[in-house]
Amino acid sequence: MTDHVMYRREFYIGGEWVKPAGSEVLKVVSPSTEEVVGEVPVSTTEDIDRAVAAARAAFDDGPWPRMTPNERADVLARVAELLGTRAPQIAEVLVEEMGVAISQAPTQMAHVGPVFGYYAELIRDFPFERPVVAGRLAALVTEEPVGVVAAIVPWNAPVTLAAWKVAPALAAGCTVVLKPPPESPLSNYILAEVLHEAGLPAGVFNLVPGGREVGEHLVTHPGTDKVAFTGSTAAGKRIMSLCGNQVKRVSLELGGKSAGIVLDDADLPTVITSLVGWGMHNAGQVCAIQTRILVPRSRYAQALEAAAAKASGTSVGDPHDPSTVVGPLVAQRQRDRVEGYIGLAAEEGFRVVSGGGRPAHLPKGWYVEPTILGDVDNAMRVAQEEIFGPVLCVIPYDTDDDAIRIANDSRYGLAGSVWTGDEARGLGIARRLRTGMVTINTNYPPQPLVPFGGFKESGIGRELGPEGLRSYLETRTIGVSPALMKGHAR
């Protein structure tokens, strides 16, 4: 990896690479080696002010919001094409900065370039204007870009979740200030390079890494019109309160404690293998994985045995190795957090069926073994709180109604799944789950065509799909004469 890619000295503001106002730098540490692998400057409030001013000028006076949807679509299609060529490089950076296994990095990249391509095609025929005629009265209903977007993304999928915000925001005609996470800021520099190369006008996209203080400055900045945030529920509540003071538009994608319900007619060994495999993706640092596996009490012992076998057979190691499935956690504090939950076994009464420790063959790096917890009651902390590591709880239930009750007994409502030999039965159960996304007999819906987001404390608003575009639009009504609406075209 070249120094240019891993050691950055500038911010991307107003269509240029500019020097920071301050001198502080952030060392990027590899989760697998615990060694410094890169560096970025840390933004100050002055840098944020410059970025917002550039985005404000680009929105108020620049060409981007005034282009036709087809003109914007052409640029986004070019972005998608260029991201395809840079995907291997971005994947390598992700391995270095946040420890994702190289075998799983392509999964993250599959939600980057294609998302820009999806929105490029969507806006070519999207109904941004709708004529309404009622007798002697008429109106033109228009969908307008919300304005300057403050986009803040987490460390576990920094480029993916940036794309989920930046692509629809740009498609809508908005301008963006992106704050990448301190733990993994480098990969989004490549996104900025791609957007520049694709011909995005100056100021439409701006990149300023920084910590919590400048993040709050960006959120509360009077020059921003909307905040799009992905991260913890605690941080989301803080952002929501700050936006509430300004009646500022906000969308939040927050935590999850999703349930995978295995019905009594499912192929249990196959299903458990699938759920445990999905639960270990990105070392369990994925908000939408089903960390609670609900199984019929009559098959509980069989389920624990299958889960333990799958977890113990999952390779843990160097994320650079293509055979590795589970890499390290992003930081020492994250490993400490995960180990703290596993350590609750004696206090809460569950047992560690598999894993639970640090891999003996990996003395360096922030690793935790794939872990299965058994004898878990849904009231326990390990079943109620988001652990964000390679730890899954297996919980017994007695009836379908009992499974639904347990699944819904959570302050979160992000994702879930139902596994059954009868899809109609599975659909009936899925309809009763209070969660934003449910799959039947699979872990993956057809993204980016469908929306993603949660109920309850899992967030507000939706990303992806047409709904993701609409979250960056404001609806306006213009009263006109019926004659003006005759033959009106978009």
C-alpha positions as CSV (number, residue, x, y, z in Angstrom):
1,M,0.0,0.0,0.0
2,T,1.5,3.3,-1.0
3,D,2.1,6.2,1.4
4,H,-0.2,8.4,-0.7
5,V,-3.1,6.0,0.0
6,M,-2.4,5.4,3.7
7,Y,-0.9,8.8,4.8
8,R,-3.1,11.7,4.0
9,R,-2.2,15.3,4.7
10,E,-5.2,17.2,3.3
11,F,-9.0,17.5,3.3
12,Y,-11.2,17.6,0.2
13,I,-13.1,20.9,0.4
14,G,-14.6,22.9,-2.5
15,G,-13.3,20.6,-5.2
16,E,-9.7,20.8,-4.0
17,W,-7.3,19.1,-1.7
18,V,-6.6,21.7,1.0
19,K,-4.3,21.9,4.0
20,P,-6.0,21.6,7.4
21,A,-6.3,24.6,9.7
22,G,-4.8,22.8,12.6
23,S,-1.7,20.6,13.1
24,E,-3.2,17.6,15.0
25,V,-3.0,14.2,13.2
26,L,-4.8,10.9,13.9
27,K,-2.8,7.7,13.8
28,V,-4.6,4.8,12.1
29,V,-3.8,1.6,13.9
30,S,-4.2,-1.9,12.3
31,P,-6.5,-4.1,14.4
32,S,-4.5,-7.2,13.4
33,T,-1.0,-6.0,14.2
34,E,-1.6,-3.1,16.6
35,E,0.8,-1.0,14.6
36,V,0.3,2.3,12.9
37,V,-0.5,1.9,9.2
38,G,-1.7,5.3,8.3
39,E,-2.4,8.9,9.3
40,V,-5.0,11.7,8.6
41,P,-5.2,15.3,9.7
42,V,-7.9,16.0,12.3
43,S,-10.3,18.7,11.4
44,T,-11.0,21.7,13.5
45,T,-14.3,23.7,13.7
46,E,-12.6,26.1,11.2
47,D,-12.2,23.2,8.7
48,I,-15.9,22.2,9.2
49,D,-16.9,25.8,8.6
50,R,-14.9,25.9,5.3
51,A,-16.5,22.6,4.2
52,V,-20.0,23.7,5.0
53,A,-19.5,27.0,3.3
54,A,-18.3,25.2,0.2
55,A,-21.3,22.9,0.2
56,R,-23.6,25.9,0.9
57,A,-22.3,27.9,-2.0
58,A,-22.5,24.8,-4.3
59,F,-26.1,24.3,-3.4
60,D,-27.3,27.9,-3.4
61,D,-25.4,29.1,-6.5
62,G,-23.8,26.1,-8.2
63,P,-24.9,24.0,-11.1
64,W,-25.5,20.7,-9.4
65,P,-29.1,21.2,-8.0
66,R,-30.0,22.9,-11.3
67,M,-28.9,20.1,-13.5
68,T,-31.5,17.9,-15.0
69,P,-31.9,14.5,-13.4
70,N,-30.4,12.9,-16.5
71,E,-27.3,15.1,-16.2
72,R,-26.8,14.2,-12.6
73,A,-27.4,10.5,-13.5
74,D,-24.6,10.6,-16.1
75,V,-22.1,11.8,-13.4
76,L,-23.3,9.1,-10.9
77,A,-23.0,6.4,-13.5
78,R,-19.4,7.5,-14.1
79,V,-18.8,7.3,-10.3
80,A,-20.1,3.8,-10.3
81,E,-17.8,2.8,-13.2
82,L,-14.8,4.3,-11.5
83,L,-15.5,2.7,-8.2
84,G,-15.5,-0.6,-9.9
85,T,-11.9,-0.1,-10.9
86,R,-10.9,1.1,-7.4
87,A,-12.8,-1.5,-5.5
88,P,-9.7,-3.8,-4.9
89,Q,-7.7,-0.9,-3.5
90,I,-10.6,0.2,-1.2
91,A,-10.9,-3.4,0.0
92,E,-7.1,-3.5,0.8
93,V,-7.4,-0.3,2.8
94,L,-10.4,-1.6,4.8
95,V,-8.4,-4.7,5.8
96,E,-5.6,-2.4,7.1
97,E,-7.7,0.3,8.9
98,M,-10.6,-1.8,10.4
99,G,-9.6,-5.4,10.1
100,V,-12.3,-6.8,7.9
101,A,-11.2,-10.2,6.4
102,I,-10.1,-9.8,2.8
103,S,-12.4,-12.7,2.0
104,Q,-15.4,-10.6,3.1
105,A,-14.3,-7.2,1.8
106,P,-15.9,-7.8,-1.6
107,T,-19.3,-8.0,0.2
108,Q,-18.8,-4.5,1.4
109,M,-17.7,-3.3,-2.0
110,A,-20.8,-4.8,-3.6
111,H,-22.8,-2.1,-1.8
112,V,-20.7,0.8,-3.0
113,G,-20.4,1.3,-6.7
114,P,-23.7,-0.5,-7.5
115,V,-25.5,1.9,-5.2
116,F,-24.3,4.9,-7.3
117,G,-25.3,3.0,-10.4
118,Y,-28.8,2.2,-8.9
119,Y,-29.5,5.9,-8.1
120,A,-28.2,7.0,-11.5
121,E,-30.9,4.9,-13.2
122,L,-33.6,5.6,-10.6
123,I,-33.6,9.4,-11.1
124,R,-33.8,9.2,-14.9
125,D,-37.5,8.4,-14.6
126,F,-38.3,9.5,-11.0
127,P,-41.4,11.7,-10.7
128,F,-39.8,14.8,-9.4
129,E,-42.9,16.8,-10.5
130,R,-46.6,15.9,-10.4
131,P,-49.4,18.1,-11.9
132,V,-52.7,18.1,-10.0
133,V,-55.9,19.6,-11.6
134,A,-59.2,19.8,-9.7
135,G,-61.8,21.9,-11.6
136,R,-60.8,25.6,-11.6
137,L,-57.9,24.9,-9.3
138,A,-54.5,23.3,-10.1
139,A,-51.1,22.9,-8.6
140,L,-47.6,21.5,-9.4
141,V,-46.2,19.3,-6.7
142,T,-42.4,19.2,-6.9
143,E,-39.8,17.2,-5.0
144,E,-36.9,19.5,-4.2
145,P,-33.4,18.6,-2.8
146,V,-33.3,19.2,1.0
147,G,-30.1,21.2,0.8
148,V,-26.7,20.7,2.5
149,V,-26.4,17.2,4.0
150,A,-24.1,16.4,7.0
151,A,-23.3,12.7,6.6
152,I,-21.6,10.9,9.5
153,V,-20.6,7.2,9.1
154,P,-19.3,4.6,11.5
155,W,-16.1,2.5,11.4
156,N,-17.5,-0.9,10.7
157,A,-18.5,-0.3,7.0
158,P,-17.2,3.2,6.3
159,V,-17.4,3.3,2.5
160,T,-20.5,1.2,2.2
161,L,-22.5,3.4,4.6
162,A,-21.0,6.6,3.0
163,A,-22.3,5.4,-0.4
164,W,-25.8,4.7,1.1
165,K,-25.9,8.4,2.1
166,V,-23.9,10.2,-0.6
167,A,-25.4,8.5,-3.6
168,P,-29.1,9.3,-3.0
169,A,-28.2,12.8,-1.6
170,L,-26.3,13.6,-4.8
171,A,-29.1,12.0,-6.9
172,A,-31.6,14.3,-5.2
173,G,-29.5,17.4,-6.1
174,C,-28.1,17.9,-2.6
175,T,-24.5,18.8,-1.6
176,V,-22.7,16.8,1.1
177,V,-20.1,17.2,3.9
178,L,-19.0,13.7,4.9
179,K,-17.3,13.1,8.2
180,P,-15.7,9.6,8.2
181,P,-14.9,7.8,11.4
182,P,-11.6,8.3,13.3
183,E,-11.0,4.5,13.4
184,S,-11.2,4.0,9.7
185,P,-11.0,7.3,7.8
186,L,-8.7,6.3,4.9
187,S,-11.1,4.4,2.6
188,N,-13.4,7.4,2.1
189,Y,-10.5,9.4,0.7
190,I,-10.6,7.1,-2.3
191,L,-14.3,7.8,-2.6
192,A,-13.5,11.5,-2.7
193,E,-10.9,10.9,-5.4
194,V,-13.4,9.0,-7.5
195,L,-16.1,11.7,-7.1
196,H,-13.6,14.3,-8.2
197,E,-12.5,12.3,-11.2
198,A,-16.1,11.7,-12.3
199,G,-16.6,15.5,-12.7
200,L,-18.6,16.4,-9.7
201,P,-18.8,20.2,-9.5
202,A,-16.7,22.0,-6.8
203,G,-18.2,22.0,-3.3
204,V,-20.8,19.3,-4.0
205,F,-18.9,16.8,-2.0
206,N,-16.5,17.6,0.9
207,L,-14.5,15.2,3.2
208,V,-13.4,16.3,6.7
209,P,-12.3,13.6,9.2
210,G,-12.6,14.4,12.8
211,G,-13.8,13.4,16.3
212,R,-16.9,13.9,18.3
213,E,-16.5,17.6,19.0
214,V,-16.3,18.6,15.3
215,G,-19.0,16.1,14.6
216,E,-21.4,18.0,16.9
217,H,-20.3,21.3,15.2
218,L,-21.2,19.8,11.9
219,V,-24.6,18.6,13.1
220,T,-25.5,21.9,14.7
221,H,-24.0,24.1,12.0
222,P,-26.6,26.6,10.7
223,G,-25.4,25.9,7.1
224,T,-26.5,22.3,7.1
225,D,-30.1,21.3,6.3
226,K,-30.1,17.6,7.1
227,V,-28.1,15.1,9.1
228,A,-27.7,11.5,7.9
229,F,-26.1,9.4,10.6
230,T,-25.3,5.7,11.1
231,G,-23.9,4.6,14.5
232,S,-24.8,3.7,18.0
233,T,-28.2,4.4,19.5
234,A,-26.7,6.5,22.2
235,A,-25.0,8.8,19.7
236,G,-28.2,8.8,17.6
237,K,-30.2,10.1,20.5
238,R,-27.7,12.9,21.0
239,I,-27.8,13.9,17.4
240,M,-31.6,13.7,17.3
241,S,-31.8,16.1,20.3
242,L,-29.4,18.5,18.7
243,C,-31.4,18.4,15.4
244,G,-34.6,18.9,17.3
245,N,-33.4,22.2,18.7
246,Q,-33.1,23.5,15.1
247,V,-36.0,21.5,13.6
248,K,-33.4,20.1,11.3
249,R,-34.2,17.1,9.1
250,V,-32.5,13.9,10.4
251,S,-32.3,10.2,9.4
252,L,-30.7,7.7,11.8
253,E,-29.6,4.1,11.3
254,L,-28.8,2.8,14.7
255,G,-28.3,-0.4,16.7
256,G,-29.9,-3.8,16.5
257,K,-30.4,-6.9,18.4
258,S,-32.2,-8.9,15.7
259,A,-33.8,-12.3,16.0
260,G,-33.6,-15.2,13.6
261,I,-36.6,-17.5,14.2
262,V,-36.1,-21.1,13.3
263,L,-39.4,-22.8,13.0
264,D,-40.0,-26.5,13.9
265,D,-40.3,-27.5,10.2
266,A,-36.9,-26.0,9.2
267,D,-33.8,-27.9,8.2
268,L,-32.2,-27.0,11.5
269,P,-28.5,-28.0,10.9
270,T,-28.5,-26.1,7.6
271,V,-30.3,-23.1,9.0
272,I,-28.0,-22.9,12.1
273,T,-25.0,-23.1,9.9
274,S,-26.3,-20.1,7.8
275,L,-27.2,-18.0,10.8
276,V,-23.9,-18.6,12.6
277,G,-22.0,-17.9,9.4
278,W,-23.8,-14.6,8.9
279,G,-23.3,-13.8,12.6
280,M,-19.5,-13.9,12.2
281,H,-19.4,-11.6,9.2
282,N,-17.0,-8.7,9.9
283,A,-16.3,-10.3,13.2
284,G,-19.9,-9.7,14.2
285,Q,-19.6,-6.0,13.8
286,V,-22.7,-5.6,11.7
287,C,-25.9,-4.0,13.1
288,A,-28.3,-6.2,11.1
289,I,-27.0,-9.7,11.9
290,Q,-29.3,-12.0,13.9
291,T,-27.5,-12.2,17.2
292,R,-30.4,-13.9,18.9
293,I,-31.2,-17.3,17.4
294,L,-34.6,-18.6,18.5
295,V,-35.2,-22.3,18.2
296,P,-37.9,-24.7,19.4
297,R,-37.3,-26.0,22.9
298,S,-37.7,-29.6,21.7
299,R,-34.7,-29.1,19.4
300,Y,-32.6,-26.8,21.6
301,A,-29.8,-29.3,22.4
302,Q,-29.4,-30.1,18.7
303,A,-29.3,-26.4,17.8
304,L,-26.6,-25.7,20.4
305,E,-24.5,-28.6,19.1
306,A,-24.8,-27.4,15.5
307,A,-24.0,-23.7,16.4
308,A,-21.0,-24.7,18.5
309,A,-19.7,-26.9,15.7
310,K,-20.0,-24.1,13.1
311,A,-18.5,-21.5,15.4
312,S,-15.5,-23.7,16.4
313,G,-14.9,-24.6,12.8
314,T,-14.8,-21.0,11.6
315,S,-11.3,-19.8,10.9
316,V,-10.0,-16.8,12.9
317,G,-6.8,-15.1,11.9
318,D,-4.9,-12.6,9.8
319,P,-7.5,-10.6,7.8
320,H,-5.0,-10.5,4.9
321,D,-5.2,-14.3,4.5
322,P,-8.0,-15.2,2.0
323,S,-8.8,-18.3,4.1
324,T,-9.7,-16.2,7.2
325,V,-13.4,-15.7,8.0
326,V,-13.2,-13.8,11.3
327,G,-10.6,-11.1,11.7
328,P,-10.0,-8.8,14.6
329,L,-12.3,-6.3,16.3
330,V,-11.7,-2.7,15.3
331,A,-10.0,-1.6,18.6
332,Q,-8.9,-2.7,22.0
333,R,-11.9,-1.0,23.6
334,Q,-14.2,-3.0,21.4
335,R,-12.6,-6.2,22.4
336,D,-12.8,-5.2,26.0
337,R,-16.5,-4.5,25.6
338,V,-17.2,-7.9,24.0
339,E,-15.2,-9.8,26.6
340,G,-17.1,-7.9,29.3
341,Y,-20.4,-9.3,28.0
342,I,-19.0,-12.9,27.8
343,G,-17.8,-12.4,31.4
344,L,-21.4,-12.0,32.6
345,A,-21.9,-15.8,32.4
346,A,-21.6,-16.4,36.1
347,E,-23.7,-13.4,37.0
348,E,-26.5,-13.9,34.5
349,G,-26.6,-17.7,34.4
350,F,-25.9,-18.4,30.7
351,R,-23.1,-20.7,29.6
352,V,-20.4,-20.3,27.0
353,V,-21.0,-23.3,24.7
354,S,-18.2,-22.5,22.3
355,G,-15.4,-19.9,22.1
356,G,-15.4,-17.1,24.7
357,G,-11.7,-16.4,24.7
358,R,-8.8,-15.0,22.7
359,P,-7.3,-17.3,20.0
360,A,-4.1,-18.7,21.4
361,H,-2.3,-18.6,18.1
362,L,-2.9,-14.8,17.7
363,P,-0.8,-13.0,20.4
364,K,-1.2,-9.7,18.6
365,G,-4.3,-8.1,17.4
366,W,-7.8,-7.5,19.0
367,Y,-9.3,-10.9,18.4
368,V,-12.1,-12.8,20.1
369,E,-13.1,-16.4,19.3
370,P,-16.4,-17.0,17.6
371,T,-18.7,-17.5,20.6
372,I,-22.0,-19.3,21.2
373,L,-24.0,-18.6,24.4
374,G,-26.5,-21.1,25.6
375,D,-29.1,-21.2,28.3
376,V,-29.9,-17.6,27.5
377,D,-33.1,-16.0,28.8
378,N,-34.3,-13.0,26.7
379,A,-34.3,-10.8,29.7
380,M,-30.5,-11.1,30.2
381,R,-28.2,-8.3,29.1
382,V,-26.5,-10.4,26.5
383,A,-29.9,-10.8,24.8
384,Q,-31.0,-7.2,25.2
385,E,-27.9,-5.2,24.5
386,E,-25.9,-4.9,21.3
387,I,-22.6,-6.6,21.8
388,F,-21.1,-5.9,18.4
389,G,-18.8,-8.9,18.2
390,P,-18.7,-12.5,17.2
391,V,-21.1,-13.6,19.9
392,L,-24.5,-15.2,19.3
393,C,-27.2,-16.1,21.8
394,V,-29.3,-19.3,21.3
395,I,-32.7,-18.9,23.0
396,P,-35.4,-21.6,23.2
397,Y,-39.1,-20.9,22.6
398,D,-42.3,-23.1,23.0
399,T,-44.8,-21.9,20.3
400,D,-44.9,-19.6,17.3
401,D,-46.6,-16.9,19.4
402,D,-43.8,-17.3,22.0
403,A,-41.1,-16.9,19.4
404,I,-42.8,-13.7,18.1
405,R,-43.1,-12.4,21.6
406,I,-39.4,-13.0,22.3
407,A,-38.3,-11.5,19.0
408,N,-40.4,-8.3,19.7
409,D,-39.2,-8.1,23.3
410,S,-36.4,-5.7,22.4
411,R,-35.9,-1.9,22.3
412,Y,-34.4,-2.5,18.8
413,G,-36.2,-3.3,15.6
414,L,-33.7,-3.3,12.7
415,A,-33.7,-6.8,11.1
416,G,-34.8,-10.4,11.5
417,S,-35.4,-13.6,9.7
418,V,-37.8,-16.6,9.7
419,W,-36.6,-20.1,8.6
420,T,-39.3,-22.6,7.7
421,G,-40.3,-25.3,5.2
422,D,-43.6,-23.4,4.7
423,E,-43.0,-19.9,3.3
424,A,-46.6,-18.8,3.7
425,R,-46.4,-19.7,7.4
426,G,-43.1,-17.8,7.5
427,L,-44.6,-14.7,5.9
428,G,-47.4,-14.7,8.5
429,I,-44.9,-14.6,11.3
430,A,-42.7,-12.0,9.5
431,R,-45.7,-9.7,9.3
432,R,-46.0,-9.8,13.1
433,L,-42.4,-8.8,13.8
434,R,-41.8,-5.2,14.8
435,T,-38.7,-4.7,12.7
436,G,-37.7,-2.8,9.6
437,M,-36.4,-5.7,7.6
438,V,-37.3,-9.4,7.7
439,T,-36.1,-12.2,5.4
440,I,-37.6,-15.6,4.9
441,N,-35.1,-18.5,4.4
442,T,-32.3,-16.1,3.5
443,N,-30.1,-13.5,5.1
444,Y,-30.1,-11.1,2.2
445,P,-32.9,-9.0,0.6
446,P,-32.4,-7.6,-2.9
447,Q,-30.4,-4.4,-1.9
448,P,-30.1,-1.7,-3.1
449,L,-33.6,-2.0,-4.6
450,V,-35.3,-2.2,-1.2
451,P,-35.2,0.1,1.8
452,F,-33.1,-0.5,4.9
453,G,-33.8,0.9,8.3
454,G,-35.4,0.2,11.7
455,F,-38.3,0.5,14.1
456,K,-38.1,1.7,17.7
457,E,-34.5,2.6,18.8
458,S,-33.0,1.2,15.6
459,G,-33.5,4.5,13.9
460,I,-35.7,6.9,11.9
461,G,-36.0,7.0,8.1
462,R,-34.8,4.6,5.4
463,E,-31.8,4.2,3.2
464,L,-31.6,2.5,-0.2
465,G,-34.5,2.0,-2.6
466,P,-36.7,4.9,-3.7
467,E,-37.3,5.6,0.0
468,G,-33.6,6.4,0.3
469,L,-33.9,9.0,-2.4
470,R,-37.0,10.5,-0.9
471,S,-35.3,11.1,2.5
472,Y,-33.2,13.8,0.7
473,L,-36.2,15.5,-0.9
474,E,-38.6,18.2,0.3
475,T,-42.1,18.3,-1.1
476,R,-43.4,21.7,-2.4
477,T,-46.8,22.7,-3.8
478,I,-47.1,25.5,-6.3
479,G,-50.6,26.7,-7.0
480,V,-51.1,27.5,-10.7
481,S,-53.9,27.8,-13.3
482,P,-55.3,24.6,-14.9
483,A,-54.3,26.0,-18.3
484,L,-50.6,26.0,-17.3
485,M,-50.9,22.3,-16.4
486,K,-52.2,21.2,-19.8
487,G,-49.5,19.3,-21.5
488,H,-47.1,19.8,-18.6
489,A,-44.1,17.5,-18.8
490,R,-41.5,16.7,-16.2
